[in-house]
Amino acid sequence: METERINMTHGDGGEAAHRLLCGVILPALTGAESREPLGDSALLALPAAGKLAVTTDSFVIKPLFFPGGDIGKLAVAGTVNDLAVSGAVPLYLTVSFILEEGLPLESLQTICISMAKEAAVSGIRLVAGDTKVVGKGDCDGIFINTTGIGVVEPGCELQPQLIEEGDAVLVTGTIGDHGIAVLTAREELGLMSEVPSDCATLFPMLREARQVSGNIRIIRDPTRGGLATSLAEICEDYGLTVELEEELLPVRPGVEGACELMGFDPMYLANEGKAVMILPARDAPAVLDALRQFPEGKDACMIGLVTGREKGQLLIRTPFGSTRRLYRLAGSMLPRIC
């Protein structure tokens, strides 16, 4: 490469763009020089049975690199997780980069390698992509857009309509880790914390949980807006009353300390490697055992119950015995978190 940084010629579709794609991006994403012709569309084989699951997302996190991950790992894990919590097997991934003039090629290569490693966790295949370059100051180094395609196999659909009173609410691990990790990495407030982001692909773990219990009603990944927002949306969408026990919520000491210092509520902080699920209480012990076999689920626990139908509200019982209602996040606690 004639330059070690992105410049505007890398976005003109000509020779410089070709060298960037074939010399940096494709080798990092695929592990070798691509020998296949690059057409305008990917032609994909789809299963004969089942339903397609399609999700799309954009990632604009600042900073690009943070404890426990980077924007590349986040983009792949976040997209795969959206498929996994929908009951789908991840199959195909498209990736589009918007690159800022001046971005070091080494950073781009590191991000692409990170994406390839994370894709290997679930076996999802990169099948199409695009690259654009914008002027210096027009984005924060790199923005990534992804589209994920998966298949929900026959008989594997989640069934939230079967949620009933007495069902258990599980979370697969500690909450708020990603939000605090990113805030610490920004170094804007002088906050010191050793909490890494929980950014991770959940598909293998969730697949095992669903093999243990075929009765899991619903799964969500509590990203922006945190655990409280995800559960409040479930309650509103399906007319449920869910009651959580505050003492059962898994929160790392480092996250708890940072929240006390900054006035944050860990229930509303972003997570990028956690899932919350509702299932019959009788299946909860076996599912928890399955989750805890994975590093991403070692802190999985039961945090509450479905206590009624038709009211559509999320409640939390405090250690003092009082109960308060939780709502969706109003406003933005931490901008540019994913």
Number of C-alpha atoms within 10 A of each C-alpha: 10 6 10 12 16 24 21 17 13 22 21 14 11 10 12 19 20 14 14 17 17 16 16 20 21 18 17 22 21 16 13 11 14 14 7 6 6 9 8 9 9 12 9 9 8 13 12 7 10 16 16 16 19 18 16 16 16 17 21 19 22 21 18 22 18 19 18 17 20 21 25 25 23 28 28 34 24 27 23 33 27 25 26 28 21 21 24 26 23 25 22 21 23 18 21 16 18 19 26 24 23 18 18 15 17 12 16 21 18 17 24 23 22 21 24 23 18 21 23 12 16 20 17 20 17 20 14 18 16 13 18 17 23 19 13 16 10 13 15 17 23 25 21 21 19 21 21 25 22 26 23 21 16 9 8 17 17 19 13 17 9 15 21 19 16 16 23 25 24 23 27 26 27 22 29 31 27 28 28 30 25 27 22 21 20 15 11 8 10 10 15 14 16 11 21 19 23 24 24 23 27 27 23 15 19 23 18 15 20 16 13 18 17 14 18 26 18 21 25 20 26 25 23 22 21 24 26 23 23 23 27 22 17 22 21 16 13 17 15 24 24 28 23 24 17 17 12 12 20 20 18 16 10 17 25 18 14 21 16 12 10 10 10 18 16 27 21 27 28 29 30 27 26 29 26 22 18 27 27 20 16 12 16 22 12 12 22 21 16 22 26 18 13 17 11 21 23 16 16 25 24 23 19 23 22 23 17 18 16 12 13 17 23 25 22 20 16 13 11 7 8 8 15 10 12 18 16 16 18 9 8 12 16 17 13 12 23 25
